């Protein structure tokens, strides 16, 4: 959805809502995928390394 040419906030909001309604529903999260607080925590890691 392109909202670059929408001038005011309300118009942008309307366009976004319409696009969300038209979009295909998102797939459910897989059973084994942890989210947010359930993710494994990283204690300490060397600088510059990816944590997950």
N, C-alpha and C positions, 0 to 999 in steps of 0.2 A: 504494500500500500504506500503510495507516494503522497506525502502531506506537505511537500515543499511549497506548492503554490497556494495552499490554504493560508488565508491572512490571519484570522484570529483564532484564539484557543478553542472556542466553542465549535467552530467549523471543523477544526482538526479532530476534535473529540468525536464529532458526529461521523466523520469519515472513518476513523479508527474503529468505532463501534460497529459500523456497517461491515467493514472488512472482516472483523472478528466473527460476526454472525455468519458471513458467507464462507469463511474458511472451514476446511474439513476438521472434524474433531481430532484432538491430539490422542495418540495412543497411550494406553495406561502404562505406568512404569513397571518394568519387569519385577518379578517377585524377589529376586536375589539382590536387587540394587538398593544399597543403603542411601538414605538421603539426609543431608544436614547433620543434625546432632548424632545420628546413628553411625556416621562414618568413623572409620578407625582413625584415632588421633595420632599425630606424629610427634614424638617426644623431642628429639633434637636431630638436626641434619646438618651436614657440612654446608658452608655458604655456597650459593650458586647452584645447588642441586635441586632438581624437581622433587616435590614432596610426595606426590602420588603418581 
